[in-house]
């Protein structure tokens, strides 16, 4: 099978370390949580990732197949992550396959080359339409190993006897392409997706137990309040993090001017990096929790499209998204949804997916008002600048 690119890799580019350029929480102290989702078949490796303290879980899913392990949606390589994978290899066989199932999700794309280097015997499969910004460079220049990188669908699919693959896209985003590859692991009934579908936990995920600081930071009302740790405050912080991650700037939030921020900064007990020296530019309105409950009703996580995807990636691609969800309902034996963010595994099946498709087809789509207004402004500005197309992109 031909390789994805025959262009040799300049060593200097291979060594590009992009991560330190971004102020990504948790900086150099990334922890990995390992959970067995389906006994003996599917595992979740989770890390926290985000900007400053707006951190949400990101997941790599490990699937045991007859010929070895598959890693779906790469995570940044750390000694803890590699140790966890070595243990799974010892128990269940070698890592044979690594899948980058998105063309645009930087948080999944950037770790792929290093993960491939950690498992030099594994094949790396990527979706079509991979791109880099601002310069378009061949995959091998970005550190992808040319000799063992394959393109999904164009060059086949891995483990086609045990996995069923479904492509969403490509959609033209202007600056690049959106494409995602969903995969059903037939033996466990697990439908792996990346960003298109999520199910948001009503309560803080387990990964915050190792360090709840992001939750406690955002649970406060003012910058001069100390970071206190109670179950209620963790819950409040989680709900606010979800609103940040979903809407960037939800409606019941005022971002304070710098003089107001500085007036409450540097309070006793908060003059340390963990507290960001008391710099806290947020003021939540009294009804803020209604926004969370509208997005995540009480009870079990529900399968949905993340607002940030709906408004910035799919605003003109509703029909194609709904068609893709309907195509998933034709897959046999779906029992669980395993996305690359938020809750997993989430009970799923044709009935749930059809209900979601019905809802998306009939409710207002990618609105401009309320919690959506910041996302709408960003989308409008990108369209105006000609950076994204104004017409349906499917
Ligand atoms: Fe993602």
Boltz pocket constraint, residues with backbone or C-beta under 6 A from the ligand:
constraints:
  - pocket:
      binder: B
      contacts: [[A, 105], [A, 107], [A, 108], [A, 194], [A, 195], [A, 340], [A, 341]]
      max_distance: 6.0
